[in-house]
């Protein structure tokens, strides 16, 4: 009787698992099949990053898979030491991802079909390697979401509030230095530019915000072992990016008022964007330095 009780959970565990070893050619064939399924989707995504009609808001996307591969390569010895424990629990994720792929292609929904690739990868990892292996690669897998452009409908819901916030911040700064200014929505009217300085979608700061958050994650992973500090740096990247964009528009307003209204466009506009982004990076690095000085890392600091 006791033997049957001991055998029952063992059989249940075995039924929930796949054979732990599979021929190498099957893995290669599976990768080729996935590459064939997503060839056009990945090609379009690559062109959206760096193509002639690329989206500047997501130009940072090309560095995301490269960094994920770097993390996997860096942890290769730890990953090789994890025993393979395939689980059928990954199969529903595979089926779900294929359904999302079909719906995304039929409905011409790029975001849906692109996200399905991440779900497919998660399902295949669990199906053939198990939950322990998936937990070990959870960070680089989750980081890949940043390579996928946000849908325009959702992006517009974010950019317009950012436009208004940037306009309010820059108007307050201009008023602080006694520059006559009037704000109407996202339009800033100056005496030297009565038609108004339009804080357009491109000036909302969403581009620098997404890029700075991505760089904060990469920087935190490379330069910090404490998880709470990494999360703090990512959170700080948001107000730093918003404040930096507000100062950029403030500087543009000063150029318009005291130099030449034409300086609101062209070289000075582009150069100020790059300059302020560098300042934002310095602010992020400085914040990390201050945190490190106040809360010094020790042997008890946890690492991922």
Secondary structure, DSSP 8 states (H G I E B T S, - for coil): -HHHHHHHHHHHHHHTB--S---HHHHHHHHHHHHHHTHHHHHHHHHHHHSTT--GGGTTHHHHHHHHHHHHHHTHHHHHTS----BTHHHHHHHHHHHHHHHHHHTT-HHHHHHHHHHHHHHHHHHHT-HHHHHHTHHHHHHGGGGS---HHHHHHHHHHHHHHHHHHHHHHHHHTT--EEEETTEEEETTEEEEEE--GGGSSHHHHHHHHHHHHHHHHHH---HHHHHHHHHHHHHHHHHHHHHHHHHHHHHHHHT-GGGGSTHHHHHHHHHHHHHHHHHHHHHHHHHHHHS---TT----
